[in-house]
Amino acid sequence: MSFSRVLLIVGVLSFLGCAGQASREPAMPAMPPEKLGKVHFETSCSPAVADDFDRAMALLHSFWFSAAIKSFDEVAARDPGCAMAHWGIAMSWWGNPFSSFRPDSAIANGALAVAAAKTANAKTARERDYIAAVEILFEDAATVDQRSRTLAYEKAMKALADKYPDDSEARIYYALSMDQNHLPTDKTYAKLLAAAAILEEEFETQPDHPGIAHYIIHSYDVPILAARGVDAARRYAGIAPDAPHALHMPSHTFTRIGAWQESIETNLASAAAARKDNAAPEELHALDYQVYAYLQTGQDAAAKRVLDETPAITDRIETSSSNAAPSPAGYFAAAAIAARYALERNAWAEAAVLPARETRFEWVDATTYFARALGAARSGDVAAARQNAATLAVLHKKLTVAGNSYWSDQVAIQEKVAGAWIANAEGRTAEGLTMLRDAVQMEDATEKSAISPGPIKPARELLGEMLLEHGRPAEALAEFESTMQKEPNRFRAIYGAAVAAQRSGDTGKAQRYFGELLKIAARADAGARPELNEARESIGD
């Protein structure tokens, strides 16, 4: 079911509910019922707070952490002996399990919640096991690295799930812990597949559970598995349409399969919900995915409108709610939106002069300097390209020293790509191609972070463009087609493949790719992309 269809159904049901209410006397004003999905978590807390506890759990499963903390606080106030309410608060302070960044305040508040849970003296061994498991995430945070703690937490959740085989929430959280610990360099996807197997089985018996649908999407959020997540993606927004992240999360799958209009629709709704919740990072995260989809379909004016709104939203990051998307996700999205708007349009001179906004996150800042270096090199300003590449090198070194291996590797790829295009601009073509091939191997060995809809510019696509520039269309075609396997329906990859096929003398394949481009860009702005006019002329449209 498309997201627009979900919105229509929700609207009709709301209208019918209001009409039925109006027919009764006296008419009483009422808020529509929340739609957060259905969760039941068995506890020893007072039966009077059971429904409120389940509501808080639904919020937690959709990563609406600020609302979950408030709800668990209310449960604890009504039942001071409800130790699991404090467990829920601790889980909420841990936040998005896929984030590598947690402010000191979150760790401190989570530890306080764990202490409160222990003080409340949980009445069952099962509840004490849950509390002991979450304590691992916060205990010794100053001296034990995060991955060591999350691996220990995964082990504890496996033991808990094995010990209580009738506890579906234990299995669900064990699956999430495996998703959290998947390494982007693991191409067997062992943890993701094991998590998905648990979640798919649970989905059969709990089709309205928000966490199950949510975590299935995460389990399949890699190119080779993405198609398996389509059902969960199309159902999640309907399960919990009042949760901002439930409206965004389906776009992870839609992006992976190149379903651009579905991604646009779901992120329009998600950004609006995040704005209402004063969650600037979440809003920017949704807008980044939205802009990425706009640019793949040639809807450049819509992308520009979002870009123009971005600075004001970015200014609110530090004073807004932090839910599924923490503050660095917001800063990254702001930098990425600007970079994508220039690079996806081949506006190299624009990219070369993008304003650099310094943040406390080197990998965020690298996004802008990568775009500037690439833009300068491809517009002929080698000196500026070298200057920006030098800044990339400094940022890369800082990340390496800090032990941030994932983002250090990502910036190393950007540094390699920038160097390749500088070499190309200086006439060192062979060296540039070698450097790009190295970057492709590096990029193929890892995966994008969930924080981003895709690389700022895929290395393999850039390799195809350089080969095409130097009269090697057959080799370029192979690179573009490989890009399309990993990043389906990318405008630049399909256009590049069409041109490469045409120059290789494969008219049939060229026309097929030009036809695909026109189909993907059916909603493109009139006259915005000369590539579309070229496609129409090629196929005689």
Buried (B, 14 or more C-beta within 10 A) or exposed (E): EBBBEBBEEBEEEEEEEEEEEEEEEEEEEEEEEEBBBEBBBBBBBBEEBBEBBBBBBBBBBBBBBBBBBBBBBBBBEBBEEBBBBBBBBBBBBBBBBBBBBBBEEBBEBBBBBBBBBBEBEBBBEBBBBBBBBBBBBBBEBEEEEBEEBBBBBBBBBBBBBEEBEEBBBBBBBBBBBBBBBBBBEBEEBEBBBBBBEBBBBBBEEBEBBBBBBBBBBBBBBBBEBBEBBBBBBBBBBBBBBBBBBBBBBBBBBBBBBBBBBBBBBBBBBBBBBBBEBEBBBBBBBBBBBBBBBBBBBBBBEBBBEBBEBBEEBBEBBEEBBBBBBBBBBBBBBBBBBBBBBBBBBBBBEBBBBBEBBEBEBBBBBBBBBBBBBBBBBBBEBBEBBBBBBBBBBEBBEBBBEEEBBBBBBBBBBBBBBBBBBBBBBBEBBEBBBEBBBBBBEBBEEBBBBBBBBBBBBBBBBBBBBBBBEBEBBEBBBBBBBBBBEBBBBBBBBBBBBBBBBBBBEBEEBBBBBBBBBBEBBEEBBEEBBEBBEBBBEBBEE
